[in-house]
Amino acid sequence: MKKAIFILLIVFVFTSIIGCSSNSEVSKVETPVESAEESVEEAEKTEDKVKEEDIIGKIGDTLALDGITVTVTNVGTNTGKVNQYRPLEQDYILEVELIVENNNKDSKFISDSDFSMYDEEGFEITKALLSDETAISANIPGGKKLKGKLFYDAPEQEGEFELQFLSFLSFNDTPMIWKLPNGKEEQEAVKTEKDFMKTEIERDIVGKLNEQLSLDGINITLTNVGINTGKVNQYRPLKRDYVLEVELIVENTNKESQYIDSNEFCLYDGSGFKLEKALLSNEMAISGEIPGGKKIKGKLFYDVPEQEENFELYFLSSASIDDTYMIWSLPNGK
């Protein structure tokens, strides 16, 4: 009796193994025609829904996403010198002028890598690299704006180009989209000067001339603001009206040395636009390593426009642990 039960148990186990083996076979799954068609229809509906959610504009329109607003102000051709190591592969350089405003409290880094350009057939076109101009790329403090340009190696076409912007810091995959002309036709003038409301950032440290501001063990005092009439570097001529000179004292109260450079300072005009630095032939802007407990005197030079409003100078140390700025409201130097 026990022998018979043992034999039956062996047969049961063997049968189970065979059954499991037959169920583990890889087989080709045939998708019914109706199911495939339904999948295609659903995919098309999803694609249409995504397109409807995209923010689409044209030249002159301001689009907003995640606290960043972008206005495309002009589209044209650039006849400047192309970098010899990156010659054009298409027909001409398409130049896009734009204004980017950061309405967030935190600073945001914007560069041409956040933008993509597509031709009329939907192919992405590459960026053009110029010898004497650089594409937009900067850290924008909260409540401030930046003017800049984009350059693309574009083919001859009659249809529109499509410019897309999607920051790598964006919370979703919805891009801003502009339908743009080919840059060779006369465009209507676009009004770019707008009365933007400035964002107040409570945690920033704000002062004025001759006031000492402190942050992360660094004390900065602006001692004077005036006009510099010295010779400007011939390779970087002024684009605005005059050179604004800012004199300052920087003190390092930390134990460790701290490097200070003019690139840690940014100047903004009365409309909130970032201004470029001026490069002089016989004077250098502040730059140097400050040992702990020591001070340094220096100057900053900016290429500025004529204006009645005050300028704003921002400082953010490269060693700062957050996005807190020192900010000074400065006279026009006259």
C-alpha positions in Angstrom: 0.0 0.0 0.0 2.8 2.4 0.9 4.6 1.4 -2.3 1.5 2.3 -4.4 1.2 5.7 -2.7 4.9 6.4 -3.3 4.5 5.6 -7.0 1.4 7.8 -7.4 3.3 10.7 -5.7 6.2 10.4 -8.2 3.8 10.4 -11.1 2.0 13.5 -9.8 5.3 15.4 -9.3 6.5 14.5 -12.8 3.2 15.6 -14.4 3.4 18.9 -12.6 6.9 19.6 -13.9 5.9 18.9 -17.4 2.9 21.2 -17.0 5.0 24.1 -15.7 7.6 23.6 -18.5 4.9 23.9 -21.2 3.5 27.1 -19.6 7.0 28.8 -19.6 7.4 28.7 -23.4 7.9 32.0 -25.2 5.2 32.5 -27.7 4.4 35.2 -30.2 1.3 37.3 -29.2 -0.8 38.3 -32.2 -2.4 41.7 -31.7 -5.9 41.9 -33.2 -6.3 44.4 -36.0 -9.1 46.2 -34.1 -6.9 46.6 -31.0 -4.0 48.0 -33.0 -6.3 50.6 -34.7 -7.7 51.5 -31.3 -4.1 52.0 -30.0 -3.3 54.3 -32.9 -6.4 56.3 -32.3 -5.7 56.6 -28.6 -2.1 57.7 -29.4 -3.3 60.3 -31.8 -5.8 61.7 -29.3 -3.1 61.8 -26.6 -0.8 63.6 -29.1 -3.5 66.1 -30.0 -4.2 66.7 -26.2 -0.5 67.4 -25.6 -0.4 69.9 -28.6 -3.5 71.7 -27.2 -1.7 72.1 -23.9 1.4 73.6 -25.4 1.8 77.4 -25.1 2.1 78.8 -28.7 2.9 82.3 -29.7 4.5 84.4 -32.4 7.1 87.2 -32.6 6.3 89.9 -30.1 4.4 87.6 -27.8 5.4 87.0 -24.2 4.9 83.5 -22.9 5.1 82.3 -19.3 6.0 79.0 -17.7 7.2 78.1 -14.2 7.7 81.7 -13.3 9.8 82.5 -16.4 8.5 84.8 -19.1 10.1 84.9 -22.5 9.5 87.5 -25.2 10.8 87.0 -28.7 11.4 90.6 -29.9 12.9 90.2 -33.3 14.0 87.6 -35.9 16.5 88.4 -38.6 19.7 87.2 -40.3 23.2 87.7 -38.8 26.0 88.3 -41.3 28.8 88.2 -38.6 31.9 86.1 -38.8 31.3 82.4 -38.1 33.7 80.5 -35.9 36.3 78.9 -38.1 36.1 75.6 -36.2 32.3 75.4 -36.6 31.5 76.4 -40.2 27.9 76.6 -41.4 26.4 73.4 -42.8 23.1 75.1 -44.0 22.5 78.4 -45.8 22.6 81.3 -43.3 22.5 82.4 -39.7 19.0 82.9 -38.2 19.2 85.3 -35.3 16.5 85.5 -32.6 16.4 88.4 -30.1 14.6 87.8 -26.8 14.0 89.1 -23.3 13.8 86.6 -20.4 12.4 87.6 -17.1 12.6 85.6 -13.8 9.5 86.2 -11.7 10.5 83.6 -9.1 12.2 84.4 -5.8 15.1 82.2 -6.5 17.6 82.9 -9.3 17.4 80.9 -12.5 20.1 79.9 -15.0 19.1 80.4 -18.6 21.1 79.4 -21.6 20.7 78.7 -25.3 20.6 75.0 -24.4 17.1 75.5 -23.0 16.0 76.5 -26.6 15.5 74.3 -29.7 14.7 75.3 -33.2 12.9 73.3 -35.9 12.5 73.8 -39.6 9.2 73.6 -41.6 9.6 69.8 -41.9 10.0 69.3 -38.2 13.7 68.6 -38.2 15.8 70.2 -35.4 18.5 72.5 -36.7 21.8 73.1 -35.0 23.1 76.3 -33.3 25.5 78.6 -35.1 28.7 79.6 -33.3 29.9 83.1 -34.0 33.4 84.6 -33.5 32.3 87.9 -32.0 28.9 87.3 -30.4 27.8 84.7 -27.8 24.3 83.3 -27.3 22.3 84.0 -24.2 23.6 82.4 -21.0 23.4 83.8 -17.5 22.1 83.4 -14.0 19.0 85.7 -13.6 18.2 86.9 -10.0 14.5 86.8 -8.9 12.6 89.8 -10.4 15.3 90.6 -13.0 15.4 90.5 -16.8 18.0 89.6 -19.4 18.3 90.5 -23.1 20.0 88.1 -25.3 20.2 86.3 -28.7 20.1 82.9 -30.2 21.9 81.9 -33.4 21.0 79.0 -35.7 22.4 77.4 -38.8 19.3 77.6 -40.9 18.2 76.3 -44.3 16.5 78.4 -47.0 12.7 77.8 -46.6 9.5 79.7 -47.2 7.6 78.2 -44.2 7.9 79.1 -40.6 10.5 78.0 -38.1 9.4 76.7 -34.7 11.3 77.8 -31.6 10.7 75.8 -28.4 11.8 76.7 -24.8 11.8 74.2 -22.0 14.0 74.8 -19.0 15.8 71.7 -17.6 14.4 72.8 -14.2 10.8 72.8 -15.5 8.2 70.8 -13.5 6.6 69.4 -16.7 7.2 68.6 -20.3 5.1 71.4 -21.7 7.3 73.8 -23.8 6.8 77.4 -24.8 6.5 77.5 -28.6 6.8 80.3 -31.1 6.1 80.2 -34.8 8.7 82.4 -36.4 9.4 83.8 -39.9 12.5 83.0 -41.8 14.2 86.3 -40.7 14.6 87.6 -44.3 11.3 89.6 -44.5 10.8 93.0 -43.0 9.3 92.7 -39.5 7.1 95.1 -37.8 8.8 96.9 -34.9 8.0 95.2 -31.6 7.6 97.3 -28.4 10.1 95.8 -25.9 10.1 98.4 -23.1 7.5 97.4 -20.7 6.6 98.5 -17.2 7.3 95.2 -15.4 6.6 94.9 -11.7 9.7 94.0 -9.8 9.5 91.1 -7.4 10.5 91.9 -3.8 12.7 89.3 -2.3 12.5 89.6 1.4 15.6 87.7 2.3 17.9 89.8 0.1 20.1 92.3 1.9 19.5 95.8 0.5 21.6 98.9 1.0 22.9 102.1 -0.7 26.1 104.0 -1.3 28.5 104.0 1.7 26.5 101.3 3.6 28.3 98.1 4.5 26.4 94.9 3.7 27.4 91.5 5.1 26.8 87.9 3.9 28.6 84.6 4.6 31.4 86.4 6.4 32.0 88.9 3.5 31.6 92.6 4.2 31.2 94.9 1.2 31.1 98.7 1.2 30.5 100.8 -1.9 32.5 103.9 -1.3 31.9 105.9 -4.5 30.1 105.9 -7.9 31.2 108.0 -10.8 32.1 108.2 -14.5 35.3 106.8 -15.9 36.7 108.7 -18.9 39.6 106.4 -19.5 40.4 104.6 -22.7 38.2 101.7 -23.5 39.7 98.5 -24.9 39.6 98.7 -28.7 38.4 95.1 -29.0 35.4 95.8 -26.7 34.0 99.2 -27.6 31.1 100.7 -25.7 27.6 99.8 -26.9 25.9 102.3 -24.5 26.6 105.9 -23.4 29.4 105.9 -20.8 31.4 103.9 -18.3 30.0 103.8 -14.8 32.7 103.2 -12.2 32.0 101.7 -8.8 34.6 101.8 -6.0 34.3 99.3 -3.2 36.0 97.7 -0.2 35.7 94.0 0.4 36.5 92.4 3.8 36.8 88.7 4.5 36.0 88.0 8.1 36.2 84.3 7.7 39.2 82.2 8.8 39.8 80.8 5.4 40.7 82.9 2.3 38.0 83.9 -0.1 38.3 84.7 -3.8 36.4 87.8 -5.0 35.9 88.5 -8.7 34.0 91.1 -10.8 31.9 88.3 -12.3 30.2 87.9 -8.9 28.6 91.4 -9.4 25.8 92.3 -11.8 24.4 95.7 -12.6 20.8 96.4 -13.8 19.3 99.5 -15.3 16.1 101.2 -14.4 14.0 98.8 -16.4 15.6 95.8 -14.8 17.8 94.7 -17.7 21.3 93.4 -17.0 24.1 95.6 -18.2 27.4 94.5 -19.7 30.8 95.2 -18.1 33.1 97.7 -19.7 36.7 96.6 -20.5 39.3 99.4 -20.0 42.8 99.5 -21.5 44.6 100.7 -18.4 42.5 99.6 -15.4 41.3 96.2 -14.2 38.2 95.3 -12.3 38.4 93.8 -8.9 39.8 90.3 -8.7 41.8 88.6 -6.1 42.1 86.2 -3.2 41.5 87.8 0.2 43.1 86.0 3.2 41.0 85.6 6.3 40.7 88.8 8.3 42.0 91.0 5.4 40.5 93.6 3.1 40.9 94.6 -0.6 40.0 97.8 -2.5 38.8 97.6 -6.0 36.6 98.9 -8.8 33.9 97.7 -11.1 33.3 99.1 -14.6 30.0 99.0 -16.6 28.8 100.0 -20.0 25.7 102.0 -19.1 22.9 104.0 -20.8 21.8 107.5 -19.9 19.0 107.3 -17.4 17.5 109.2 -14.5 16.6 106.2 -12.4 19.0 104.5 -10.0 21.0 101.5 -11.1 21.0 98.3 -9.0 24.1 96.4 -8.2 23.8 92.7 -7.2 26.5 90.6 -5.5 26.3 86.8 -5.0 29.5 85.0 -4.0 30.3 81.9 -5.9 30.9 80.3 -2.4 27.4 81.3 -1.2 25.3 78.5 0.3 22.0 79.9 -1.0 20.6 82.5 -3.4 20.6 85.5 -1.0 22.0 88.6 -2.7 23.5 91.8 -1.5 21.8 94.6 -3.4 22.7 98.3 -3.6 20.6 101.1 -5.2 23.1 103.4 -7.0 23.0 106.8 -8.6 23.9 107.3 -12.2 27.3 108.6 -11.3 26.7 112.1 -12.7 
